[in-house]
Amino acid sequence: MNGDLFSPRQPDLFGIGPERQAEPPRKERPPIRERLKRLIAQTDDFRLLERIPLTKPGLVLPYELAKATGDELPVVFLDTETTGLSADSDTIIELGLVRASFSPSAKKLVSIDRIVSAYEDPGIPLSPFITELTGITDDMVRGKRIYEQTIADCLDNACLVVAHNASFDRPFFEKRFTGFDDMKWACSLEGIDWNRLGFSRHKLEDLALKSGYFYEAHRAAIDCLALAWLLHIHPDAMADMLEQADRKTVVVHAFGAPFEARDTLKTRGYRWHDGTSGANRHWWKEIPETALAEEKDFLDDLYPNGSDRAGFETRTATDRFRRR
């Protein structure tokens, strides 16, 4: 694990140690703790945020989140930092894995057991945008490689791989690493009804801020730890994600849909597939298996023989979120 993984970017304002001795309070301003208490007590114009405990320096593993129930299974949180947005042309520069234990009966995380954080040299200079976004520089990745055995050990016997945007992370991961095709995947971005839980913005940072926490984002392992913590403090989200992952879904390929139907399809949640990989150009969407009959009726009403011309592909957690 990289030594700078948990390095905080801001000083401890309240810490007193050899590097920072306590100073007598200035007469014109009370000590900061007292001032914060007064501000919070007198107005709702200020809000305190806590660093996510799992992202603090010196984390000791295993880290207990809840009492074990006896039926715990391993789950792995995964995140990638990459040279760009396309799994076809871009590559992984950092991979983060956090192995945890969870209770399927209680639908809750029990402990954080292992952290893997590794860089990989893409063989080309990183763009200024990627360095600005992630904080990763050419010097940090130069000559580095992610070892397959380390990844295999961390994923061994895991019942689920969780990513906050699995449609992005899984294609990158499976392009780089082979032999994990039978892993089950869940997505905490698409597989949780965050709106129902009171969250209008679904980025990981936004979810943390709304929950009263902050962390240094865009480092792969740190993002994994932040996600694990959010699912720990929001057990309804964890239960929602597990339920969604266990359902069968159907990818509907609306082949032959006329051009003039595009706005109707977009309004219903269909996305455009440009045909650069896989099937020819068409509109598609993923729906619960239970909604298939209704979707066929929609296509038949939209254009002649719509459901007969369409393609239907059943998906489970094993093959969901793969590159199309």
C-alpha positions as CSV (number, residue, x, y, z in Angstrom):
1,M,0.0,0.0,0.0
2,N,1.4,3.4,-0.9
3,G,2.7,5.4,2.0
4,D,1.0,8.6,1.0
5,L,-2.4,7.1,0.6
6,F,-3.9,8.6,3.8
7,S,-1.8,11.8,3.9
8,P,-4.2,14.6,4.8
9,R,-4.0,17.7,2.7
10,Q,-5.0,20.1,5.5
11,P,-3.5,20.5,9.0
12,D,-5.2,19.4,12.1
13,L,-6.5,22.6,13.5
14,F,-7.1,21.2,16.9
15,G,-4.0,19.0,17.2
16,I,-1.3,19.7,19.8
17,G,2.0,17.9,19.2
18,P,5.7,18.4,18.9
19,E,5.3,20.1,15.5
20,R,2.5,22.4,16.7
21,Q,2.5,23.7,20.3
22,A,-0.6,25.2,21.8
23,E,-0.6,29.0,21.6
24,P,-2.4,31.2,24.2
25,P,-5.6,32.5,22.7
26,R,-5.6,36.0,21.4
27,K,-7.6,38.5,23.5
28,E,-9.6,39.7,20.6
29,R,-10.7,36.1,19.6
30,P,-11.7,33.1,21.7
31,P,-10.0,29.7,21.1
32,I,-11.2,28.0,17.9
33,R,-13.1,25.2,19.7
34,E,-15.1,27.7,21.8
35,R,-15.7,29.9,18.7
36,L,-17.1,27.0,16.7
37,K,-19.4,25.9,19.5
38,R,-20.8,29.4,19.8
39,L,-21.3,29.7,16.0
40,I,-23.0,26.4,15.7
41,A,-25.3,27.1,18.7
42,Q,-26.4,30.6,17.5
43,T,-27.0,30.0,13.8
44,D,-27.6,27.4,11.1
45,D,-25.4,29.2,8.6
46,F,-22.4,27.0,9.5
47,R,-22.0,23.2,9.2
48,L,-19.2,21.0,10.4
49,L,-17.9,18.1,8.2
50,E,-16.1,15.1,9.6
51,R,-13.3,13.3,7.8
52,I,-14.5,9.8,7.0
53,P,-12.9,7.7,9.7
54,L,-11.8,5.0,7.3
55,T,-9.7,7.6,5.4
56,K,-7.7,8.8,8.4
57,P,-4.0,8.1,8.6
58,G,-3.0,5.1,10.7
59,L,-6.0,2.9,9.9
60,V,-5.5,-0.5,11.7
61,L,-7.0,-3.5,10.0
62,P,-9.3,-5.3,10.5
63,Y,-11.5,-2.3,11.3
64,E,-14.7,-3.3,13.0
65,L,-17.8,-1.6,11.8
66,A,-20.4,-3.8,13.5
67,K,-20.7,-6.9,15.5
68,A,-20.4,-10.1,13.5
69,T,-23.5,-12.3,13.2
70,G,-21.7,-15.5,12.0
71,D,-22.8,-15.6,8.4
72,E,-20.3,-13.0,7.0
73,L,-19.2,-13.2,3.4
74,P,-16.3,-11.3,1.7
75,V,-17.2,-8.3,-0.6
76,V,-14.7,-6.2,-2.5
77,F,-15.1,-2.5,-3.3
78,L,-13.3,-1.5,-6.5
79,D,-12.3,1.8,-8.1
80,T,-10.1,2.8,-11.0
81,E,-8.3,5.9,-12.1
82,T,-7.6,5.9,-15.8
83,T,-5.9,7.9,-18.6
84,G,-9.3,8.8,-20.0
85,L,-13.0,7.8,-20.3
86,S,-12.9,5.1,-23.0
87,A,-12.1,1.5,-22.1
88,D,-11.3,0.9,-25.7
89,S,-8.4,3.4,-25.9
90,D,-7.5,4.3,-22.4
91,T,-5.9,2.3,-19.5
92,I,-5.8,2.0,-15.8
93,I,-3.2,4.1,-13.9
94,E,-4.4,3.3,-10.4
95,L,-6.5,0.5,-9.0
96,G,-8.0,0.5,-5.5
97,L,-9.5,-2.6,-3.8
98,V,-11.0,-2.7,-0.3
99,R,-12.0,-6.2,0.9
100,A,-14.7,-6.2,3.6
101,S,-17.0,-8.6,5.3
102,F,-20.7,-8.2,5.3
103,S,-23.7,-10.1,6.8
104,P,-26.3,-11.1,4.2
105,S,-28.9,-11.7,6.9
106,A,-28.4,-8.3,8.5
107,K,-27.6,-6.6,5.2
108,K,-24.8,-4.7,6.8
109,L,-21.0,-4.3,6.6
110,V,-19.2,-5.8,9.5
111,S,-15.5,-5.0,9.0
112,I,-12.8,-3.6,6.6
113,D,-10.2,-6.4,6.2
114,R,-7.7,-5.4,3.5
115,I,-6.7,-2.5,1.3
116,V,-4.9,-2.7,-2.0
117,S,-3.7,0.4,-3.7
118,A,-1.4,0.1,-6.8
119,Y,-0.2,2.3,-9.7
120,E,0.5,1.2,-13.3
121,D,2.6,2.9,-15.9
122,P,0.4,3.5,-19.0
123,G,3.5,4.0,-21.2
124,I,2.5,7.5,-22.2
125,P,2.5,10.8,-20.4
126,L,-0.6,11.7,-18.4
127,S,-2.6,14.5,-19.6
128,P,-2.7,17.7,-17.5
129,F,-6.4,17.2,-17.0
130,I,-6.0,13.7,-15.5
131,T,-3.2,14.9,-13.2
132,E,-5.3,17.8,-12.0
133,L,-8.3,15.6,-11.5
134,T,-6.6,12.7,-9.7
135,G,-3.4,14.2,-8.3
136,I,-1.5,11.4,-10.0
137,T,1.7,12.4,-11.8
138,D,4.0,10.8,-14.3
139,D,6.6,10.3,-11.6
140,M,4.1,8.4,-9.4
141,V,3.3,5.8,-12.1
142,R,6.7,5.6,-13.9
143,G,7.8,1.9,-13.9
144,K,4.9,0.7,-11.8
145,R,2.9,-2.4,-12.4
146,I,-0.2,-3.9,-10.9
147,Y,0.5,-7.6,-10.1
148,E,-2.2,-10.0,-11.1
149,Q,-1.6,-12.3,-8.1
150,T,-2.2,-9.4,-5.7
151,I,-5.6,-8.7,-7.3
152,A,-6.5,-12.4,-7.4
153,D,-5.7,-12.8,-3.7
154,C,-7.9,-9.8,-2.8
155,L,-10.8,-11.0,-4.9
156,D,-10.5,-14.6,-3.8
157,N,-13.9,-16.1,-2.9
158,A,-15.6,-12.6,-2.9
159,C,-19.3,-12.9,-3.4
160,L,-19.7,-9.4,-4.9
161,V,-17.6,-6.6,-6.4
162,V,-19.0,-3.2,-5.8
163,A,-18.2,0.0,-7.7
164,H,-19.8,3.4,-7.6
165,N,-20.0,3.5,-11.4
166,A,-19.7,-0.2,-12.4
167,S,-20.5,0.6,-16.1
168,F,-17.2,2.5,-16.1
169,D,-15.0,0.4,-13.8
170,R,-15.8,-3.1,-15.0
171,P,-14.9,-2.7,-18.6
172,F,-11.5,-1.1,-17.7
173,F,-10.9,-3.9,-15.1
174,E,-11.7,-6.8,-17.4
175,K,-9.7,-5.3,-20.2
176,R,-6.6,-5.3,-18.0
177,F,-7.2,-8.5,-15.9
178,T,-8.5,-11.8,-17.2
179,G,-10.0,-14.7,-15.4
180,F,-12.6,-12.8,-13.4
181,D,-15.6,-13.2,-15.8
182,D,-17.7,-15.1,-13.3
183,M,-17.5,-12.4,-10.6
184,K,-20.8,-10.8,-9.5
185,W,-20.9,-7.0,-9.7
186,A,-23.1,-4.4,-8.1
187,C,-23.3,-0.6,-8.8
188,S,-23.9,1.8,-5.9
189,L,-24.6,4.6,-8.3
190,E,-27.3,2.9,-10.5
191,G,-28.3,0.1,-8.1
192,I,-29.5,2.4,-5.2
193,D,-32.5,4.7,-5.2
194,W,-30.7,7.6,-3.7
195,N,-33.5,10.0,-4.5
196,R,-35.8,7.9,-2.2
197,L,-33.2,8.2,0.5
198,G,-33.1,12.0,0.3
199,F,-30.1,12.5,-2.0
200,S,-30.7,14.6,-5.2
201,R,-27.0,14.4,-6.3
202,H,-25.4,11.0,-6.6
203,K,-21.7,11.6,-7.0
204,L,-19.7,9.9,-4.3
205,E,-18.4,13.3,-3.0
206,D,-21.9,14.8,-2.9
207,L,-23.3,11.8,-1.1
208,A,-20.5,12.1,1.5
209,L,-21.0,15.9,1.9
210,K,-24.8,15.6,2.3
211,S,-24.1,12.9,5.0
212,G,-21.8,15.3,6.9
213,Y,-18.4,13.8,5.8
214,F,-15.5,14.7,3.6
215,Y,-12.5,12.9,2.2
216,E,-9.7,13.3,-0.5
217,A,-11.5,12.2,-3.6
218,H,-10.1,10.7,-6.8
219,R,-7.6,8.3,-5.2
220,A,-8.9,4.8,-6.0
221,A,-8.5,3.1,-2.6
222,I,-9.7,6.2,-0.7
223,D,-12.9,6.3,-2.9
224,C,-13.5,2.7,-2.1
225,L,-13.2,3.4,1.6
226,A,-15.5,6.4,1.3
227,L,-18.1,4.2,-0.4
228,A,-17.8,1.5,2.2
229,W,-18.4,4.1,4.9
230,L,-21.4,5.5,3.2
231,L,-23.0,2.1,2.9
232,H,-22.2,1.5,6.5
233,I,-24.0,4.6,7.8
234,H,-26.8,4.2,5.3
235,P,-27.9,0.6,5.8
236,D,-31.0,1.1,3.7
237,A,-28.7,1.9,0.8
238,M,-26.8,-1.2,1.3
239,A,-29.9,-3.3,1.4
240,D,-31.2,-1.6,-1.7
241,M,-28.0,-2.3,-3.6
242,L,-28.0,-6.0,-2.6
243,E,-31.6,-6.4,-3.6
244,Q,-31.0,-4.7,-7.0
245,A,-27.9,-6.9,-7.6
246,D,-29.9,-10.0,-7.0
247,R,-32.6,-9.2,-9.6
248,K,-32.6,-10.2,-13.2
249,T,-32.7,-7.4,-15.7
250,V,-33.3,-7.3,-19.5
251,V,-31.4,-5.1,-21.9
252,V,-33.9,-4.0,-24.6
253,H,-32.3,-3.2,-28.0
254,A,-34.8,-1.1,-30.0
255,F,-33.6,-2.1,-33.5
256,G,-35.3,-0.4,-36.4
257,A,-36.7,2.5,-34.4
258,P,-37.4,5.4,-36.7
259,F,-35.5,8.6,-36.4
260,E,-38.6,10.6,-35.5
261,A,-39.0,8.4,-32.4
262,R,-35.7,9.5,-30.8
263,D,-37.2,12.1,-28.4
264,T,-39.8,9.6,-27.2
265,L,-37.1,7.0,-26.6
266,K,-34.8,9.4,-24.8
267,T,-37.7,10.5,-22.6
268,R,-38.3,6.9,-21.6
269,G,-34.7,6.4,-20.7
270,Y,-33.2,4.8,-23.8
271,R,-29.6,5.5,-24.7
272,W,-28.0,5.7,-28.1
273,H,-25.5,2.9,-29.1
274,D,-23.3,4.2,-32.0
275,G,-22.3,0.8,-33.3
276,T,-18.6,1.3,-32.7
277,S,-18.6,-2.0,-30.8
278,G,-21.1,-4.8,-30.6
279,A,-24.4,-4.5,-32.4
280,N,-25.4,-2.0,-35.1
281,R,-26.5,1.5,-34.1
282,H,-29.7,1.5,-32.1
283,W,-31.4,2.7,-28.9
284,W,-31.2,0.6,-25.8
285,K,-32.2,0.5,-22.1
286,E,-32.0,-1.9,-19.2
287,I,-35.2,-2.7,-17.3
288,P,-36.3,-5.1,-14.6
289,E,-37.3,-8.5,-15.9
290,T,-40.8,-7.9,-14.5
291,A,-41.3,-4.8,-16.8
292,L,-40.6,-6.7,-20.0
293,A,-44.2,-7.1,-21.1
294,E,-45.0,-3.5,-20.6
295,E,-41.8,-2.5,-22.6
296,K,-42.8,-4.7,-25.5
297,D,-46.2,-3.0,-25.6
298,F,-44.5,0.4,-25.6
299,L,-42.3,-0.6,-28.6
300,D,-45.3,-1.9,-30.5
301,D,-47.2,1.3,-30.0
302,L,-44.1,3.4,-31.0
303,Y,-43.5,1.8,-34.4
304,P,-44.7,-1.2,-36.4
305,N,-43.6,-4.6,-35.1
306,G,-41.4,-2.8,-32.6
307,S,-41.1,-5.7,-30.1
308,D,-40.6,-8.3,-32.9
309,R,-37.7,-6.3,-34.3
310,A,-36.2,-5.6,-30.9
311,G,-33.6,-7.7,-29.2
312,F,-33.8,-8.8,-25.6
313,E,-30.8,-9.8,-23.5
314,T,-31.3,-11.1,-19.9
315,R,-28.6,-10.0,-17.4
316,T,-27.6,-11.0,-13.9
317,A,-25.0,-9.7,-11.5
318,T,-22.5,-11.9,-13.3
319,D,-22.7,-10.3,-16.7
320,R,-24.2,-6.8,-15.9
321,F,-22.1,-3.7,-16.5
322,R,-19.9,-5.3,-19.1
323,R,-18.6,-3.3,-22.1
324,R,-21.2,-3.4,-24.9
